Amino acid sequence: MSVDAPVDPILATDRTLTPPADPQRIGWWADGARPGDRRGTALLTGHTVSTGGGALDDLEDLVAGDRLEVSSSRGSIDYTVASVEIISTSEVAARHRELFDQGGAPRLVLVTCEDWDGEAYQSSVVVTASPTSAG
């Protein structure tokens, strides 16, 4: 999976984190850690488009052990995928404290929608990754 997309800072409104309207852009939760910070979750979200064209269309294809590189003005940070889950939208809401945690070790969480039923997406893909140890 290769994604080259602009990243926009976004904020949660009414406990909802909405990706940028343009499906080719990714949103970074600006109240959280940045990729490369020493603590907390850097949370990125983007759209999946049922007909293709969303920045995170192929997120569900990642598997544990895959490597990710996040590039920014601060440099590049390498991550290793720890888990890939497809969970219901209600479970995403129930796990918000875990997903948005800022007190723990540094990590990257990527979230996009999944399971289009013709009217709405029924679940989300949640990828959790940890910084790759230098070695």
Secondary structure as GFF3:
##gff-version 3
##sequence-region A 1 135
A	DSSP	beta_strand	7	10	.	.	.	ID=ss1
A	DSSP	beta_strand	26	29	.	.	.	ID=ss2
A	DSSP	beta_strand	41	46	.	.	.	ID=ss3
A	DSSP	three_ten_helix	59	61	.	.	.	ID=ss4
A	DSSP	beta_strand	67	72	.	.	.	ID=ss5
A	DSSP	beta_strand	75	88	.	.	.	ID=ss6
A	DSSP	alpha_helix	89	94	.	.	.	ID=ss7
A	DSSP	alpha_helix	96	99	.	.	.	ID=ss8
A	DSSP	beta_strand	107	116	.	.	.	ID=ss9
A	DSSP	beta_strand	121	131	.	.	.	ID=ss10
###
